[in-house]
């Protein structure tokens, strides 16, 4: 049995984080308990070694000030119940991503609207303290509606832990920073990868074995294959493929991106086409081949997650208010509906542990 935490777009005072149990053998998922996790806990970072869960509260007003919030929770080991420890300002508007470094006890936050990243120290009682570093991005992109200013969207640690990468949708860039004892060090040449203008990069993942990374774009429904140089911390584009079928003309915004544990298959969610794009990964050059677009069995699949075995995939369909379970064939990478789902209002994040 796997524990699954689900974040939602619920309002303040409502149950906004849910704990469910997933049976990987049958695919059955059962809701266990809901928690008041603050307004719109849309992304979480979970550290099992310290039994801590962190969630960003995706809002633009907190305590009467134009900012979002971030919360820390203690996970009770016996049953997975959450106990909120702290709830503080994110020092920026609309936080959408968080990353916890357990060794340094540092939590990094990406505030989308204000285009900055903030780091916080987590004390021995799991309280979030005052900001350690605040790094502000400046600039804009060619899309006047989506890229009028910087919009930090994701934080990724390099495999060797030398660099902190920041995906900025507004600037069409992946930026890199060095880390020293958890502190953010600015580089004279911060741009690790400039994307094609107007594509609006959202999230990326490293391949577990190859010097490759995969970057999904939100504005343009494309996924890019990048080569990675660990010495310089820079990327180069090798290929880019569409995530939706040719001829689909309705609005589509890509959401989550995920590599299978063995690195042989890549998955991308399409919000609008309402599908999960399934790609095979060439294990020699890292390039992608589209296998199929599998219906998400709902509307607006914002996030999804694989169980630790890689045999079950769970999709959060935000607009149809349901979390849908799929079985996964490890050899082919294909996913199939498993006849189990949960009714949850506006689910936007899934994590299986």
TILUM-913014 format. One record per residue (C-alpha): residue number from 1; chain; y negated, x, z negated. Coordinates in nm, 2 decimals. Layout:
residues N
NUM,A,Y,X,Z
...
end
This chain:
residues 353
1,A,0.00,0.00,0.00
2,A,-0.34,0.14,0.10
3,A,-0.67,0.04,-0.06
4,A,-0.94,-0.06,0.18
5,A,-1.31,-0.08,0.11
6,A,-1.53,-0.31,0.33
7,A,-1.91,-0.30,0.34
8,A,-2.11,-0.60,0.46
9,A,-2.46,-0.72,0.54
10,A,-2.47,-0.94,0.23
11,A,-2.80,-0.99,0.05
12,A,-2.91,-0.86,-0.29
13,A,-2.72,-1.04,-0.58
14,A,-2.42,-1.13,-0.36
15,A,-2.08,-0.98,-0.34
16,A,-2.14,-0.71,-0.07
17,A,-1.85,-0.47,-0.11
18,A,-1.49,-0.58,-0.10
19,A,-1.16,-0.42,-0.20
20,A,-0.85,-0.52,0.00
21,A,-0.49,-0.41,0.00
22,A,-0.33,-0.31,0.33
23,A,0.05,-0.31,0.38
24,A,0.10,-0.05,0.66
25,A,0.46,-0.17,0.73
26,A,0.37,-0.53,0.80
27,A,0.00,-0.50,0.87
28,A,-0.08,-0.77,0.61
29,A,-0.42,-0.73,0.44
30,A,-0.52,-0.92,0.12
31,A,-0.86,-0.94,-0.04
32,A,-0.84,-0.82,-0.40
33,A,-1.20,-0.83,-0.54
34,A,-1.56,-0.84,-0.44
35,A,-1.84,-0.64,-0.60
36,A,-2.22,-0.66,-0.61
37,A,-2.30,-0.34,-0.43
38,A,-2.67,-0.41,-0.36
39,A,-2.82,-0.53,-0.03
40,A,-2.64,-0.44,0.29
41,A,-2.41,-0.16,0.19
42,A,-2.35,-0.06,0.55
43,A,-2.19,0.28,0.52
44,A,-2.00,0.46,0.24
45,A,-1.88,0.81,0.15
46,A,-1.57,0.82,-0.07
47,A,-1.45,1.13,-0.26
48,A,-1.10,1.09,-0.40
49,A,-1.11,1.42,-0.60
50,A,-1.38,1.29,-0.82
51,A,-1.31,0.92,-0.78
52,A,-1.66,0.84,-0.65
53,A,-1.79,0.61,-0.39
54,A,-2.14,0.62,-0.25
55,A,-2.31,0.35,-0.04
56,A,-2.63,0.33,0.15
57,A,-2.82,0.00,0.11
58,A,-2.96,-0.06,0.46
59,A,-3.29,-0.22,0.38
60,A,-3.66,-0.15,0.43
61,A,-3.79,-0.28,0.10
62,A,-3.67,-0.17,-0.24
63,A,-3.85,-0.22,-0.57
64,A,-4.16,-0.34,-0.39
65,A,-4.19,-0.02,-0.18
66,A,-4.11,0.03,0.19
67,A,-3.78,0.21,0.15
68,A,-3.41,0.16,0.13
69,A,-3.17,0.24,-0.15
70,A,-2.84,0.43,-0.22
71,A,-2.58,0.35,-0.49
72,A,-2.31,0.55,-0.66
73,A,-1.99,0.40,-0.80
74,A,-1.70,0.52,-1.01
75,A,-1.35,0.42,-0.87
76,A,-1.11,0.32,-1.14
77,A,-0.79,0.51,-1.05
78,A,-0.54,0.24,-1.16
79,A,-0.67,-0.05,-0.96
80,A,-0.96,0.08,-0.74
81,A,-1.22,-0.14,-0.91
82,A,-1.57,-0.02,-0.87
83,A,-1.82,0.04,-1.14
84,A,-2.18,0.10,-1.03
85,A,-2.34,0.40,-1.20
86,A,-2.68,0.44,-1.03
87,A,-2.90,0.26,-0.77
88,A,-3.20,0.45,-0.65
89,A,-3.45,0.47,-0.36
90,A,-3.33,0.65,-0.05
91,A,-3.69,0.78,0.02
92,A,-3.69,0.64,0.37
93,A,-3.65,0.31,0.54
94,A,-3.31,0.17,0.66
95,A,-3.06,0.43,0.54
96,A,-2.75,0.41,0.77
97,A,-2.53,0.70,0.68
98,A,-2.43,0.92,0.38
99,A,-2.22,1.23,0.33
100,A,-2.10,1.37,0.00
101,A,-2.02,1.74,-0.05
102,A,-1.80,1.73,-0.36
103,A,-1.80,2.11,-0.42
104,A,-2.18,2.12,-0.45
105,A,-2.21,1.76,-0.58
106,A,-2.47,1.69,-0.31
107,A,-2.52,1.36,-0.13
108,A,-2.70,1.36,0.21
109,A,-2.86,1.04,0.34
110,A,-2.99,0.96,0.69
111,A,-3.28,0.71,0.69
112,A,-3.29,0.55,1.04
113,A,-3.63,0.39,1.06
114,A,-3.83,0.67,0.91
115,A,-3.62,0.94,1.09
116,A,-3.56,1.17,0.79
117,A,-3.27,1.31,0.60
118,A,-3.26,1.34,0.22
119,A,-3.03,1.52,-0.02
120,A,-2.96,1.42,-0.38
121,A,-2.78,1.60,-0.67
122,A,-2.50,1.40,-0.84
123,A,-2.48,1.49,-1.21
124,A,-2.17,1.51,-1.43
125,A,-2.20,1.14,-1.51
126,A,-2.22,1.05,-1.14
127,A,-2.58,0.96,-1.15
128,A,-2.80,1.02,-0.84
129,A,-3.11,1.22,-0.93
130,A,-3.44,1.30,-0.77
131,A,-3.44,1.42,-0.40
132,A,-3.36,1.79,-0.36
133,A,-3.47,1.81,0.01
134,A,-3.64,1.58,0.25
135,A,-3.64,1.68,0.62
136,A,-3.86,1.48,0.85
137,A,-3.79,1.46,1.23
138,A,-4.08,1.41,1.46
139,A,-4.10,1.30,1.83
140,A,-3.98,1.02,2.05
141,A,-3.76,0.94,2.35
142,A,-3.81,0.76,2.68
143,A,-3.70,0.41,2.56
144,A,-4.02,0.25,2.42
145,A,-3.83,-0.01,2.22
146,A,-3.55,0.20,2.07
147,A,-3.70,0.55,2.08
148,A,-4.06,0.52,1.98
149,A,-4.00,0.76,1.70
150,A,-3.72,0.97,1.54
151,A,-3.41,0.77,1.42
152,A,-3.16,0.98,1.23
153,A,-2.82,0.81,1.25
154,A,-2.54,1.04,1.13
155,A,-2.47,1.35,0.93
156,A,-2.17,1.58,1.02
157,A,-2.06,1.90,0.85
158,A,-1.93,2.17,1.07
159,A,-1.56,2.26,1.03
160,A,-1.65,2.59,0.87
161,A,-1.92,2.42,0.65
162,A,-2.19,2.65,0.78
163,A,-2.40,2.38,0.95
164,A,-2.52,2.03,0.88
165,A,-2.56,1.84,1.21
166,A,-2.79,1.54,1.24
167,A,-2.76,1.29,1.52
168,A,-3.10,1.15,1.61
169,A,-3.09,0.84,1.83
170,A,-3.47,0.84,1.88
171,A,-3.50,1.20,2.00
172,A,-3.18,1.21,2.21
173,A,-3.06,1.52,2.01
174,A,-2.81,1.66,1.77
175,A,-3.00,1.89,1.54
176,A,-2.84,2.16,1.32
177,A,-2.94,2.29,0.98
178,A,-2.79,2.57,0.77
179,A,-2.67,2.51,0.42
180,A,-2.70,2.73,0.12
181,A,-2.56,2.60,-0.21
182,A,-2.61,2.25,-0.09
183,A,-2.97,2.31,0.01
184,A,-3.09,2.23,0.36
185,A,-3.22,2.54,0.55
186,A,-3.43,2.48,0.86
187,A,-3.36,2.69,1.17
188,A,-3.62,2.82,1.41
189,A,-3.42,2.66,1.69
190,A,-3.29,2.33,1.55
191,A,-3.16,2.16,1.86
192,A,-2.79,2.20,1.88
193,A,-2.75,1.96,2.17
194,A,-3.00,1.76,2.38
195,A,-2.84,1.45,2.53
196,A,-2.93,1.29,2.85
197,A,-3.27,1.11,2.82
198,A,-3.25,0.76,2.70
199,A,-2.89,0.76,2.61
200,A,-2.95,0.72,2.23
201,A,-2.67,0.92,2.06
202,A,-2.52,0.75,1.76
203,A,-2.21,0.93,1.61
204,A,-1.98,1.22,1.69
205,A,-1.65,1.37,1.57
206,A,-1.50,1.71,1.59
207,A,-1.15,1.76,1.73
208,A,-0.91,1.88,1.46
209,A,-0.77,2.18,1.66
210,A,-0.98,2.24,1.98
211,A,-1.34,2.36,1.99
212,A,-1.45,2.02,2.11
213,A,-1.66,1.73,1.99
214,A,-1.70,1.37,2.11
215,A,-2.04,1.20,2.10
216,A,-2.08,0.83,2.15
217,A,-2.42,0.69,2.27
218,A,-2.55,0.36,2.16
219,A,-2.81,0.27,2.42
220,A,-2.61,0.39,2.72
221,A,-2.24,0.29,2.68
222,A,-2.10,0.64,2.73
223,A,-1.90,0.90,2.54
224,A,-1.95,1.27,2.60
225,A,-1.70,1.55,2.57
226,A,-1.88,1.86,2.42
227,A,-1.76,2.22,2.39
228,A,-1.86,2.37,2.06
229,A,-1.95,2.73,1.98
230,A,-1.90,2.79,1.60
231,A,-2.09,3.11,1.60
232,A,-2.42,2.95,1.73
233,A,-2.35,2.60,1.61
234,A,-2.44,2.47,1.96
235,A,-2.27,2.23,2.20
236,A,-2.25,2.19,2.58
237,A,-2.16,1.88,2.78
238,A,-1.83,1.90,2.97
239,A,-1.79,1.54,3.07
240,A,-1.92,1.19,3.00
241,A,-1.73,0.86,3.06
242,A,-1.83,0.50,3.03
243,A,-1.68,0.30,2.74
244,A,-1.69,-0.04,2.91
245,A,-1.54,-0.15,3.24
246,A,-1.74,-0.12,3.56
247,A,-1.93,-0.43,3.65
248,A,-1.99,-0.55,3.29
249,A,-2.36,-0.64,3.29
250,A,-2.42,-0.80,2.95
251,A,-2.58,-0.61,2.66
252,A,-2.35,-0.36,2.50
253,A,-2.41,-0.12,2.21
254,A,-2.14,0.13,2.12
255,A,-2.06,0.15,1.75
256,A,-1.80,0.37,1.58
257,A,-1.60,0.66,1.72
258,A,-1.28,0.79,1.57
259,A,-1.01,1.05,1.66
260,A,-0.65,0.99,1.57
261,A,-0.51,1.23,1.30
262,A,-0.32,1.43,1.56
263,A,-0.62,1.45,1.79
264,A,-0.44,1.30,2.09
265,A,-0.64,0.97,2.11
266,A,-1.00,0.87,2.08
267,A,-1.13,0.52,2.00
268,A,-1.48,0.37,2.04
269,A,-1.61,0.02,1.95
270,A,-1.81,-0.18,2.20
271,A,-2.05,-0.43,2.05
272,A,-2.11,-0.68,2.33
273,A,-1.81,-0.62,2.54
274,A,-1.63,-0.68,2.20
275,A,-1.36,-0.42,2.26
276,A,-1.21,-0.10,2.14
277,A,-1.20,0.16,2.41
278,A,-0.88,0.37,2.39
279,A,-0.89,0.72,2.54
280,A,-0.62,0.99,2.56
281,A,-0.73,1.34,2.49
282,A,-0.61,1.63,2.71
283,A,-0.48,1.88,2.45
284,A,-0.56,2.18,2.68
285,A,-0.93,2.12,2.77
286,A,-1.02,1.83,2.54
287,A,-1.12,1.59,2.82
288,A,-1.07,1.22,2.80
289,A,-0.90,0.96,3.01
290,A,-0.95,0.59,2.95
291,A,-0.63,0.41,2.88
292,A,-0.77,0.06,2.83
293,A,-1.02,-0.16,2.66
294,A,-0.85,-0.37,2.39
295,A,-1.02,-0.69,2.28
296,A,-1.15,-0.66,1.92
297,A,-1.04,-1.02,1.86
298,A,-1.38,-1.10,1.74
299,A,-1.75,-1.05,1.80
300,A,-1.96,-0.74,1.76
301,A,-1.71,-0.48,1.63
302,A,-1.94,-0.25,1.44
303,A,-1.69,-0.03,1.26
304,A,-1.32,0.04,1.24
305,A,-1.08,0.27,1.06
306,A,-0.73,0.41,1.08
307,A,-0.49,0.42,0.79
308,A,-0.38,0.77,0.67
309,A,-0.05,0.73,0.86
310,A,-0.23,0.66,1.19
311,A,-0.02,0.35,1.25
312,A,-0.27,0.07,1.15
313,A,-0.63,0.02,1.28
314,A,-0.87,-0.22,1.10
315,A,-1.17,-0.36,1.28
316,A,-1.49,-0.51,1.12
317,A,-1.62,-0.78,1.36
318,A,-1.97,-0.83,1.23
319,A,-2.08,-1.15,1.41
320,A,-1.75,-1.34,1.39
321,A,-1.72,-1.27,1.02
322,A,-1.37,-1.13,1.02
323,A,-1.18,-0.81,0.96
324,A,-0.89,-0.78,1.21
325,A,-0.57,-0.57,1.17
326,A,-0.41,-0.39,1.47
327,A,-0.09,-0.19,1.49
328,A,-0.10,0.14,1.66
329,A,0.16,0.32,1.87
330,A,0.13,0.68,1.77
331,A,0.28,0.81,2.10
332,A,0.08,0.60,2.35
333,A,-0.23,0.54,2.13
334,A,-0.24,0.18,2.23
335,A,-0.33,-0.08,1.97
336,A,-0.20,-0.44,1.94
337,A,-0.32,-0.73,1.72
338,A,-0.10,-0.75,1.41
339,A,-0.16,-1.12,1.34
340,A,-0.35,-1.05,1.01
341,A,-0.72,-1.08,0.94
342,A,-0.96,-1.14,0.66
343,A,-1.26,-1.38,0.65
344,A,-1.55,-1.18,0.53
345,A,-1.92,-1.25,0.61
346,A,-2.08,-0.98,0.83
347,A,-1.84,-0.69,0.77
348,A,-1.99,-0.37,0.90
349,A,-1.79,-0.08,0.74
350,A,-1.42,-0.01,0.68
351,A,-1.26,0.27,0.49
352,A,-0.89,0.30,0.42
353,A,-0.76,0.54,0.15
end
